[in-house]
């Protein structure tokens, strides 16, 4: 069953971080018949919204690097960004559910949500933005985009079953692409990228945990609540981390006008706005079409990083990026929808 990790199953929007808008396939029972194709106007609107949202999200690393150049450190950036975005998520949840229905007494569901938020959007976000200090924004985006392949691996281990051959091929393509993108065939390039790439991949593992926790908790509390509780826990962790390490008023007073402008863009145009655009795009297109459209994200980062930052990936790295995108596209393909795995690695419907 193919599930869009940037869209909660009940139609909610994406978490406010740098999760790639990719579908994360996982084995499961046969899916329901595909819905009827949307009318042309809705299709084009959905395409524009999903593509535009993915392209806006792709600029996260670029804005982060510009903020670093303005003297903003990782801890301050992540804490301010999360704190500024959190109220939007509560308003969104209230619009979806009503204020009185957001908080439940399901302690287990809330605990799972909070743990996922702390792992992915507290620890994972700090690690992710630290990686952006060390490697190119385009390389970070490509590595983060590979996280659906980790979901497949975890699911295979949990079920004790080999994935279908097509999935194994997609995984192989993805991981060869990661090796090439990091520059493993060039000793100097690999040495320059190894630590930052490891941090980016660790962040991708955090997204994997978030996705799987969403699957576990959504049936109990719904994905809107899961997202809000996860983001609230992560923001609390980030603010506590920030207050413990920095004098907040002094730190914020040191922001230049350029830094405040960049932060506003990071929160408004690259975090909050894409959330609603992707959610509406998924509603118009369906999760599978929207996930395929989202593959525009990594190429957008590569082009924008070249234009804005002057970053240029080596030919080997570009080949690796293409391989990662191709592998994820295969994982998102219709052939994986509704496949149940057997122990021979053969897909059965």
C-alpha positions in Angstrom: 0.0 0.0 0.0 1.4 3.3 -0.9 1.1 6.1 1.6 2.1 9.7 1.3 4.3 10.5 4.2 3.8 14.2 3.9 0.1 13.8 4.2 -1.7 12.2 7.1 -4.1 9.5 6.1 -7.2 11.5 7.0 -6.3 14.3 4.7 -4.2 16.5 7.0 -1.2 18.5 5.8 2.5 18.0 6.1 4.6 18.5 9.2 6.4 21.8 9.1 9.9 20.5 8.4 12.0 19.5 5.6 10.5 16.1 4.9 10.5 15.4 1.2 7.1 15.1 -0.3 7.7 11.6 -1.4 5.5 8.5 -1.0 6.8 5.9 1.4 5.6 2.5 0.3 4.9 -0.2 2.8 3.4 -3.7 2.5 -0.2 -4.2 3.5 -3.6 -5.5 2.4 -4.9 -4.9 -1.0 -5.9 -1.3 -1.5 -9.4 -0.1 -2.5 -10.1 0.5 -6.1 -8.5 3.7 -7.4 -10.8 6.7 -7.3 -12.2 8.2 -10.4 -10.0 10.7 -12.2 -10.6 14.3 -11.1 -12.1 16.7 -13.7 -9.5 18.6 -15.8 -9.8 21.9 -13.9 -9.2 20.2 -10.5 -6.4 18.1 -12.0 -4.5 21.2 -13.2 -5.1 23.0 -10.0 -3.9 20.0 -8.0 -0.8 19.7 -10.2 0.0 23.4 -9.7 -0.5 23.3 -5.9 1.4 20.0 -5.4 4.3 21.1 -7.6 4.4 24.6 -6.2 4.4 23.3 -2.6 7.2 20.8 -3.4 9.3 23.5 -5.1 8.8 25.9 -2.1 9.8 23.2 0.4 12.9 22.6 -1.7 14.3 26.0 -0.8 14.6 25.2 2.9 18.3 24.4 2.8 19.1 27.5 0.7 17.4 29.9 3.1 19.1 28.1 6.0 22.6 28.7 4.5 21.7 32.3 3.9 20.7 32.6 7.5 24.0 31.0 8.6 25.8 33.6 6.6 23.9 36.3 8.6 25.3 34.9 11.8 22.2 32.8 12.9 23.3 29.5 14.5 21.5 26.1 14.1 19.8 26.0 17.5 18.4 29.5 17.2 17.2 29.0 13.6 15.4 25.7 14.3 13.8 26.9 17.6 12.5 30.2 16.1 11.2 28.5 13.0 9.4 25.8 15.0 7.9 28.3 17.5 6.7 30.6 14.7 5.1 27.7 12.8 3.4 25.9 15.7 0.4 28.3 16.2 -0.5 27.7 12.5 -0.7 24.0 13.2 -3.1 24.5 16.1 -5.2 26.8 14.0 -5.2 24.3 11.2 -6.2 21.5 13.7 -9.0 23.7 15.0 -10.3 24.3 11.5 -10.2 20.6 10.8 -11.6 19.3 14.1 -12.8 22.2 16.3 -11.0 23.5 19.4 -12.9 21.2 21.7 -12.0 18.0 19.8 -8.2 18.4 19.5 -7.1 17.1 22.9 -8.1 13.5 23.8 -7.5 11.4 26.9 -5.7 8.7 24.8 -2.4 8.8 26.7 -0.8 6.2 24.6 -1.6 7.9 21.3 -0.4 11.2 22.7 2.8 9.6 24.0 3.5 8.0 20.6 3.0 11.4 18.9 5.2 13.2 21.3 8.0 10.6 21.0 7.8 10.9 17.2 8.0 14.7 17.3 10.9 14.7 19.7 12.8 12.1 17.6 12.1 13.6 14.2 11.5 17.3 14.7 13.6 18.0 17.7 16.7 15.7 17.4 16.1 15.1 13.7 15.7 18.8 12.9 18.8 19.8 14.8 20.8 17.1 13.0 19.4 18.0 9.7 20.2 21.7 9.9 23.6 20.9 11.3 24.2 18.9 8.1 23.4 22.0 6.1 26.4 23.7 7.6 28.7 21.0 6.3 27.4 19.9 2.9 25.7 21.5 -0.2 22.0 22.1 0.2 21.3 20.1 -3.0 23.2 17.1 -1.6 21.3 17.3 1.7 18.0 17.4 -0.1 18.8 14.3 -2.2 19.9 12.3 0.9 16.8 13.4 2.9 14.6 12.4 -0.1 15.8 8.8 0.2 13.9 8.2 3.5 11.0 6.2 1.9 13.6 3.5 1.2 14.3 3.2 4.9 10.6 2.8 5.6 10.6 -0.2 3.2 13.6 -1.7 5.0 12.1 -1.3 8.4 8.8 -2.9 7.2 10.7 -5.8 5.6 12.6 -6.5 8.9 9.5 -6.1 11.0 7.5 -8.5 8.8 10.4 -10.9 8.3 9.7 -10.9 4.6 11.7 -9.9 1.5 10.2 -7.1 -0.5 9.2 -7.9 -4.2 12.0 -8.0 -6.7 10.9 -4.6 -8.1 11.2 -3.1 -4.7 14.7 -4.7 -4.2 15.8 -3.2 -7.5 14.5 0.2 -6.5 16.3 0.0 -3.1 19.6 -1.0 -4.9 19.2 2.0 -7.3 18.5 4.3 -4.4 21.5 3.2 -2.4 23.9 3.2 -5.3 22.7 6.8 -5.9 23.4 7.7 -2.3 27.0 6.4 -2.7 27.6 8.4 -5.9 25.9 11.5 -4.5 28.2 11.6 -1.5 31.2 11.2 -3.7 32.4 7.8 -2.5 34.4 7.3 -5.7 36.4 10.5 -5.1 38.4 10.3 -1.9 38.7 14.1 -1.4 35.0 14.7 -2.2 34.0 11.8 0.1 36.1 13.1 3.0 34.5 16.6 2.6 31.0 15.2 2.6 31.1 12.1 4.8 30.2 13.6 8.2 27.5 16.0 6.9 26.0 13.3 4.7 25.9 11.0 7.7 24.0 13.6 9.6 21.5 14.1 6.7 20.9 10.3 6.5 20.4 10.2 10.3 17.8 12.8 9.9 16.2 10.7 7.2 16.1 7.8 9.7 14.2 10.2 12.0 11.6 10.8 9.3 11.3 7.1 8.9 10.4 6.7 12.6 7.9 9.6 12.3 6.2 8.0 9.4 5.9 4.6 11.1 4.7 6.2 14.4 2.1 8.1 12.4 0.8 4.8 11.0 0.7 3.4 14.6 -1.0 6.4 16.2 -3.3 7.6 13.4 -5.8 4.8 14.0 -6.0 5.8 17.7 -6.1 9.6 17.6 -6.2 10.6 13.9 -3.4 12.2 11.9 -4.4 15.8 12.6 -4.0 15.3 16.3 -0.8 13.2 15.8 0.8 16.1 13.8 -0.2 18.7 16.3 1.0 16.7 19.3 4.2 15.8 17.6 4.9 19.4 16.6 4.1 20.7 20.1 6.4 18.2 21.8 9.2 19.0 19.3 8.7 22.8 19.7 8.8 22.4 23.5 12.1 20.4 23.2 13.6 22.9 20.8 12.7 25.9 23.0 14.1 24.3 26.1 17.3 23.5 24.2 17.5 27.1 22.9 16.8 28.7 26.4 19.4 26.4 28.0 22.2 27.4 25.6 21.4 31.0 24.6 20.2 34.2 26.2 17.1 34.5 24.0 16.6 38.3 24.1 20.2 38.9 23.4 20.3 36.3 20.6 17.2 37.7 18.8 18.3 41.3 19.3 21.4 40.3 17.3 19.4 39.4 14.2 20.0 41.8 11.3 17.0 43.0 9.2 18.1 40.6 6.5 18.1 37.7 8.9 14.5 38.6 10.0 13.4 38.8 6.4 15.0 35.4 5.6 13.4 33.9 8.7 10.0 35.2 7.7 10.5 33.6 4.3 11.6 30.3 5.9 8.6 30.1 8.1 5.9 31.6 5.8 6.9 30.7 2.3 8.9 27.5 2.9 7.1 26.0 5.9 3.5 27.1 6.3 2.4 27.9 2.8 3.6 24.6 1.3 1.8 22.8 4.0 -1.6 24.1 2.8 -0.6 23.9 -0.9 0.4 20.2 -0.7 -2.7 19.3 1.4 -5.0 20.9 -1.2 -2.9 19.3 -4.0 -3.4 15.9 -2.5 -7.1 16.5 -2.1 -7.4 17.4 -5.8 -5.0 14.8 -7.2 -5.0 12.0 -4.7 -1.9 10.9 -2.7 -0.2 8.8 -5.4 -0.3 11.5 -8.1 0.8 14.2 -5.7 3.7 12.0 -4.5 4.9 11.6 -8.1 4.6 15.3 -8.8 6.7 16.0 -5.6 9.8 14.5 -7.3 10.3 18.0 -8.6 11.7 18.9 -5.2 15.4 17.7 -5.4 16.0 19.0 -9.0 14.5 22.4 -7.8 17.0 22.5 -4.9 19.9 21.6 -7.3 19.0 24.4 -9.6 18.2 27.0 -6.9 21.4 26.2 -5.0 23.3 26.8 -8.2 21.6 30.1 -8.9 21.5 31.5 -5.3 24.5 29.9 -3.6 26.8 29.0 -6.6 26.8 25.4 -5.6 27.7 23.0 -8.3 27.5 19.2 -7.9 30.1 17.1 -9.6 28.9 15.0 -12.6 29.1 11.8 -10.4 26.9 13.5 -7.8 24.4 14.5 -10.3 24.2 10.9 -11.6 23.8 9.8 -8.0 20.9 12.3 -7.4 19.2 11.0 -10.6 19.5 7.5 -9.3 18.0 8.3 -5.9 15.1 10.0 -7.6 14.6 7.1 -10.0 14.7 4.6 -7.2 12.1 6.5 -5.2 9.9 6.8 -8.3 9.9 3.1 -8.7 9.0 2.7 -5.0 6.1 5.1 -5.6 4.9 3.3 -8.7 1.4 1.8 -9.0 2.9 -1.7 -9.2 3.5 -1.6 -5.5 0.0 -0.6 -4.4 -1.8 -3.4 -2.7 1.1 -5.9 -2.9 1.6 -8.4 -0.1 5.0 -9.9 0.3 5.8 -13.6 0.6 9.0 -15.1 1.9 10.4 -15.6 -1.6 10.2 -11.9 -2.2 7.4 -12.2 -4.7 4.5 -9.8 -4.7 1.0 -11.2 -4.6 -2.2 -9.2 -4.7 
